């Protein structure tokens, strides 16, 4: 038997519209709660559905933010690599190495005459 497709609920439509329109990553808890509270006030979703919806939106937002952060980190790394610029951590390592070599040279040279 073929499975019947369920019509999307208002909650599903809301989640999809946020995901595609605003982007869940940009949605704050307060904004999500406000919109969902309005749906509850209109009787379009239950209080339990509202809590679940806010929680799901925030989880999706966190995942999207993490994906965006990873993507941007990759882009920035690529740009820095192409620009052939040293990172601050690389400069700090080189400075520490230079200081160590200078100290070693001073010890080998002995006291000034």
Wavefront OBJ file of the C-alpha trace (Angstrom):
o trace
v 0.000 0.000 0.000
v 1.156 3.512 -0.716
v 1.711 5.713 2.289
v -0.464 8.766 2.521
v 1.431 12.010 2.725
v 0.416 14.084 5.694
v -0.343 17.691 4.976
v 2.249 19.949 6.595
v 1.115 21.406 9.876
v 1.274 25.092 10.651
v 4.256 24.287 12.858
v 6.041 22.590 9.927
v 5.331 25.536 7.671
v 6.569 27.939 10.322
v 9.797 25.987 10.819
v 10.426 25.843 7.075
v 9.705 29.527 6.575
v 12.119 30.478 9.348
v 14.755 28.150 7.967
v 14.504 29.521 4.444
v 13.473 33.088 5.156
v 15.196 34.425 8.216
v 17.623 31.614 8.750
v 17.363 29.731 11.985
v 20.884 30.807 12.948
v 19.732 34.424 13.182
v 16.728 33.595 15.321
v 17.049 34.424 19.003
v 15.198 32.636 21.773
v 13.169 35.788 22.448
v 12.140 36.181 18.816
v 11.220 32.517 18.462
v 9.278 32.580 21.718
v 7.397 35.715 20.670
v 6.319 34.291 17.324
v 5.322 30.959 18.839
v 3.435 32.708 21.664
v 1.441 34.568 19.023
v 0.551 31.238 17.376
v -0.546 29.897 20.778
v -2.648 33.021 21.450
v -4.398 32.543 18.111
v -5.041 28.917 19.024
v -3.044 27.664 16.056
v -0.630 25.570 18.144
v -0.762 24.098 21.624
v 1.497 25.197 24.476
v 3.341 21.844 24.286
v 3.847 22.266 20.542
v 5.077 25.796 21.172
v 7.774 24.645 23.613
v 8.832 21.905 21.219
v 8.913 24.346 18.298
v 11.062 26.901 20.132
v 13.437 24.166 21.243
v 13.690 22.747 17.727
v 14.252 26.185 16.219
v 17.068 26.937 18.641
v 18.705 23.554 17.981
v 18.501 24.123 14.222
v 19.883 27.594 14.682
v 22.820 26.291 16.685
v 23.593 23.668 14.018
v 23.382 26.268 11.248
v 25.603 28.658 13.203
v 28.214 25.934 13.714
v 28.120 25.056 10.007
v 28.468 28.721 9.072
v 31.365 29.161 11.515
v 33.163 26.151 10.008
v 32.572 27.406 6.485
v 33.811 30.902 7.299
v 36.872 29.557 9.110
v 37.727 27.562 5.984
v 37.246 30.587 3.742
v 39.373 32.809 5.980
v 42.119 30.161 6.189
v 42.115 29.867 2.410
v 42.345 33.621 1.963
v 45.203 33.892 4.486
v 47.040 31.031 2.836
v 46.696 32.614 -0.608
v 47.745 35.996 0.764
v 50.793 34.297 2.300
v 50.299 36.079 5.633
v 51.571 34.728 8.926
v 49.050 34.075 11.655
v 49.517 35.630 15.093
v 50.188 32.187 16.588
v 52.927 31.595 14.005
v 54.506 34.976 14.779
v 54.432 34.228 18.535
v 56.175 30.881 17.953
v 58.848 32.552 15.842
v 59.362 35.278 18.452
v 59.815 32.641 21.160
v 62.269 30.740 18.983
v 64.266 33.906 18.258
v 64.399 34.754 21.968
v 65.633 31.241 22.725
v 68.335 31.451 20.025
v 69.438 34.888 21.251
v 69.746 33.573 24.808
v 71.746 30.587 23.566
v 74.113 32.855 21.610
v 74.659 35.083 24.638
v 75.487 32.054 26.791
v 77.961 30.759 24.195
v 79.641 34.145 23.770
v 80.333 34.389 27.481
v 80.694 37.576 29.504
v 81.741 40.719 27.639
v 85.445 41.476 27.733
l 1 2 3 4 5 6 7 8 9 10 11 12 13 14 15 16 17 18 19 20 21 22 23 24 25 26 27 28 29 30 31 32 33 34 35 36 37 38 39 40 41 42 43 44 45 46 47 48 49 50 51 52 53 54 55 56 57 58 59 60 61 62 63 64 65 66 67 68 69 70 71 72 73 74 75 76 77 78 79 80 81 82 83 84 85 86 87 88 89 90 91 92 93 94 95 96 97 98 99 100 101 102 103 104 105 106 107 108 109 110 111 112 113
